């Protein structure tokens, strides 16, 4: 029994060793392709046309790189399993493993497990490093490259206040004049013990004598049974806001620079004021679904690579590009359907993964029978 367990663990290490090199190669190769396909020309244009220094261009390159790499991770999972299993197939090692009584499902188990952990890693990279790098790149482009001052009007501003790790208030400002600090359409949500307790809405607001004030508004109470009742109306009321005008001007409201909790909060506030949120819902669900494409890509690549063949890394790279292109075509089509409300955003976001998982499962069953 102990020897059998050890043999299976040795098999897992052997399979993972075969796909580790192609995975790292895929990260490098696909990153170079994406950089050469767009980012390099953009940076060259900034250097030549706008006289941007090499130092600024290098910083932009580093800031844009995390998002590019996050897109290459599912591609690299596909390439790694495809090349790894192609090598096993060409060396007749897959035939030997199947002859020893191992099913193809057992053989690809370490690949699926590795793809799972890669998906988790990709998800956390998208939620931590990518928003920070996108924010840094946007600041460099605006203030150092384009030499722009902060915009006169900021729209759809979301501010969060937390206390003791718990959400205390969420403030939504539809628009703000950064010169006069005048605000329009203000919505304040107050939470108690994680539950929405009060909502304050006001038509306008302004920074006066070191404090924020709201004009022409109402305060509503949210009871535990979700019943909403009007508490009172006001002509002018103080808005106890910890942010000063200059801090609000720096507030980031680009969805690409938000984490998932921030994006979800923004969507809920927009829904409360009756604005369209389908595009933001699609963005949120795609942020979740795309990292998990690693598993689907790995299964498809392993099944395709298991076929008897004599192909090198160049053929595998080309086939991977074609498969990834098909995936993103399906994703673009389903995304359009989700944004147009023809499909629920959760369904539209997961259609590409579901389609590739179904194809990969079919190919794996076929590969198992061929063995």
Residue, then its C-alpha position, 0 to 999 in steps of 0.5 A: x500500500x505504501x509503495x503504491x502511494x509513493x508510485x502515484x506521488x512519483x507520477x504526479x511529480x513526473x507529470x508536473x515536471x513535464x509541464x513546468x518548463x512549458x508553463x514558464x516558456x508560455x508566460x514569457x512567449x505570450x507576454x512578448x507577443x502581447x507586448x510586441x503587439x501593442x504596448x511596445x508601439x504605444x511606448x515608442x510613440x510616446x517617446x518619439x511623438x511626445x518626447x517622454x523620457x526612457x525612465x517614464x516609459x520604463x515605469x509605464x512598461x512595468x505598470x502595464x505588465x501585470x495586466x498583460x501577464x494576467x491575460x497570459x496565465x490561462x494561455x500558458x496553462x494551455x501551452x504547458x499541458x499541450x506541450x507536456x502531453x505531446x512530449x509524453x505521447x511522442x516518447x510513448x510514455x502515455x502508452x506505457x502509463x495506460x498499459x500499467x492500468x492508469x486511466x487518462x483521468x488519473x494521468x491528468x489529475x496533477x495537471x488539473x490540481x496545478x491549474x486550480x492553484x494557478x487559477x487561485x494565484x491569478x485571481x489574487x494577482x488580479x485583485x491585488x497587483x493589477x488594480x494598483x498597477x493600473x492606478x499607477x499607470x493612469x496617474x503617470x499618463x495623466x500627470x507626467x505624459x499628457x501634462x493634464x491637470x485633474x479634470x474640472x468635473x468628476x462623475x460617479x464618485x464612490x467613497x467608503x468609510x470603515x471602522x474596526x474593519x467593518x463598513x460604516x458608510x458608503x457615499x455616492x456623488x453623481x458629479x462634482x465641480x473640482x473648482x467650486x467643490x459643488x456636488x450634485x445628487x448625493x446618496x449616503x448609505x449608513x451601516x450598523x453591524x453590517x446591515x444597511x440602517x439609513x439612507x440619506x439623499x440630497x440634490x446638492x452639496x458644497x464645501x463651506x467653511x471647512x465642512x461638507x453640507x447637503x441641501x434639499x434632502x431626505x433621510x430614510x430608515x431601513x428596518x430589519x424587515x427591509x421596510x423603508x420609512x421616511x424619517x425627515x426632510x431637510x433644507x440643509x444638513x451637515x455631511x460628516x465626511x472625513x475626506x477633504x476636497x483634495x482627497x476626493x479629487x484624487x478618488x479613483x472611480x475607474x472600474x478597472x482600478x477597483x477590487x471586486x468588493x469596491x466594484x460590487x459596492x459601486x454597482x449596488x449604489x448605481x442600482x439604488x439610484x436607477x442607473x444601468x449596471x449591466x456592463x459593470x456586472x459583466x466586468x465583475x463576473x468576468x473578473x471571477x471567471x477568466x482566472x478559472x479558464x486555466x483549468x479548462x485550458x489545461x484539460x483541453x491542452x492535455x487531451x489534444x497533446x495526448x494524441x499520437x504526434x511528432x510536433x515541436x514547441x512552435x506547432x504547440x505555440x501556434x495551436x495554442x494561439x488559435x485555441x485562445x483566439x477561439x476562446x476570446x471570440x466566444x467570450x467577446x460574443x457572450x460579453x456583448x449578450x450580457x451587456x445588452x441584457x440578452x443573457x444574465x451576466x453570470x451566465x454570459x461570463x461563464x459561457x466560454x469556460x463551460x464550452x471549453x470544459x465540455x470540449x475538454x471533458x469530451x476529448x479526455x473521455x475519447x483519449x481514455x478510450x483510445x488508451 
